[in-house]
Amino acid sequence: MMLTTVIGFGAQIVCALLAMTFYPPDYSGEIPYYAPESNMLIEFGLALLIAASTGMGIRLAEEKKNLPATGFTMLAISVGVMMASLWETTTISTHEAYEKSYFITTTSYFLYVPAMLLIACNDEFKKWIRWLGVISSIPLLATSVMFLLHYRNFNVLEMIGMVGYVLLFLTQLFWAINIYANYRAEQKAK
């Protein structure tokens, strides 16, 4: 289970970096354009994040750490909803399609924020890693609030959201490192 979790958290970051490197988004128009190939790489990475989050939730539930277990389960659900929103703009890149995608994305962020708060209850992570996860939700919550207040400059919303995703990537990286370090310490203690 540890290996699945560590690889899933790390591989999702690699997929996102590959997508942004080989198929960078185009922000030159009124709405951002993401190539279908980019979305496929991102979707694959998100599927790995769902696997890692689900595995982590199961392990924590077995250890009777119910709050962070619930948080990782909610994170997996939130990521699944995010995945659905990506397909709204893959083949049709119009203002209406982007708006529909953002309604779906906003729903996922409303799951993501409490998920990160619950995950922060996981005492096996260092305190600063727990806070980084909580802080990562602030830009995503900000884009949700702005969108719900009828702000429709999607290029700006995407840039703010990207800050949240970069912070999430860092959080995932440190989760993976922390999980692996804890695993190694347990193996040495045996």
N, C-alpha and C positions, 0 to 999 in steps of 0.2 A: 504494500500500500504506500509506503514511504517513497519508493521509486516512482510510482505513478504520479504522486502528488508533486514531487520535485520536478520531474520531467514536464508534467503538464503546465505548471506555473512558468517554467523557463521557456518551453517551446512556444507558448502563446506569444511571448515577447518577440521571439525570433521570427515568427510568422508575420507579426505586425510590422517589424522592421523591414523584412523582405518586401512586403506589400508597399510600404511607403518609399522604399529605395527603388524598386523596379517599376512600380506603377504609381508614381506620386499623384496626389489629388491635384486637380486643376481648379484654382480659386479665381481665375480670370473673369469668369462670367458672374451673372447675378446670383447663381447658386453653385455650390461646389460640385465637381464631377469626379466620381471615383470609377475607375475602369472595372469592368466585371472581374477581370483577373485579380485585381487588388482585393475586391470583396471576397473572392473565393479563398484567397490566402488568409484573410482576416477571419472568415467563417471557420476555416480549419483550425486556426489558432484558438478561436473562441470555444470550439468543441473540446479542445484539449483543456482549456480553462474550466469548462463545465465538469470534465472528468476529474480534474485535480480537486476542484471545490467539493464535488460530491464525495470523493474519497476521503477528503479531510473531514467533512461533516460526519461521515460514517464512523471514522476513527474516534473523533471527539465524542460522539454519542455513546460509543462503546465504553469510553472512559468516564462517562457521566458528566461531561462538560457541555451541558445542554445549551447554554447561551451562545458560545461560539459555534457549536454544531449547527444550531438554527441559522446563525449568520452565514456560514458557508453554504448551507442548503439554499438560503435566500439568494446568495450571490450566484449560485448555479442557475436558479430560475431567472434572475435578472439578466444574466448573460444570454440565456435562451431567448428572452424577449428582445434583447438588443440584436440578436442574429436575425430575427424576423424583420426588424426595421430596415436592415441593410438591403433587403431584396426589393423594398419599395422604390429604391432609386437606382437599381442596377440596370434595368432596361429602359426605363422612362425617367429622364432627368428634367422634370418640370417643377415649377414652383408648387403646384398642387401635390405632386408626388412627394416632394421634399417635406411639405407641411404634414402630410399624412405620416411620413416616416418619423418626423419629430414628435408627433403625438404618441406614437408607439415608443420611441426612445425615451420620452419624458416619463412614461409609465415604468420603464425599466429602471430609470434613475430613482424613482420613488421606492423601488425595492432595494436598490443598491445602497442608498444612504443608511437605512436601518440595518442592512446586512453588515456594513462596515462598522457600525457602532457595536453590534453584537460580536463581531469577530474581534474587536478591540478588548473584549473580555477574556480572550485566550491568554492566560498567564504564561504559557510556554514561549510566547514571543516576547522579545525585549520591548520595554515600554515605548521607546521611540519608534519602533516598527509599528506598534499598535496605533500610535498617534499619526504616523504617516498615512496609514490606511484611512483614518477618519478625515484627515486633511484632503486626501485625494477626492473625497466626495463633494467638497465645497464647490469646485468649478462646475461639476456636473449638476449639482443642485442649482447653481446660479443660472446655467443655461436653461434649465427647466422653468425656473421662475420667470426669467426673461421671456421665454417662449409663451408661457401662459399669460403674460402681460402684453401679448400681441407684438413682441419684437420679432421682426421677420428678416433681419439681415443674417442669412444663414452662414455666410462666410465668417462673420464675427462670432456667431454661436459656435461654429466648428472650431475656431481658434481657441476659444475659451474652453470648450470641451476637450480639446487636445491636451491642454495643460492637465486636466483631470486624468486623462488616459496615461500620460507620461508618469504622473505620480502613482497611478495604479500599477504601471509596469515596474516602477522602482519598488513598490510595496511587495508585489509578487516575487521579484528577485530576492528581496530580503526575507520573505516568508520561506522561499525555497532554501536559501542558505541557512536560515535558522532551523528549519526542520531537519536538514541534513546534519548540521552540527549537533543537534540534540540526539539524533539517531546514532551518530558516531560516539558520542559520550556514553549513551546507553550500552553500546556494544563493548566499549572498553571496560565499563563497570561490571560486565558479566564474567 
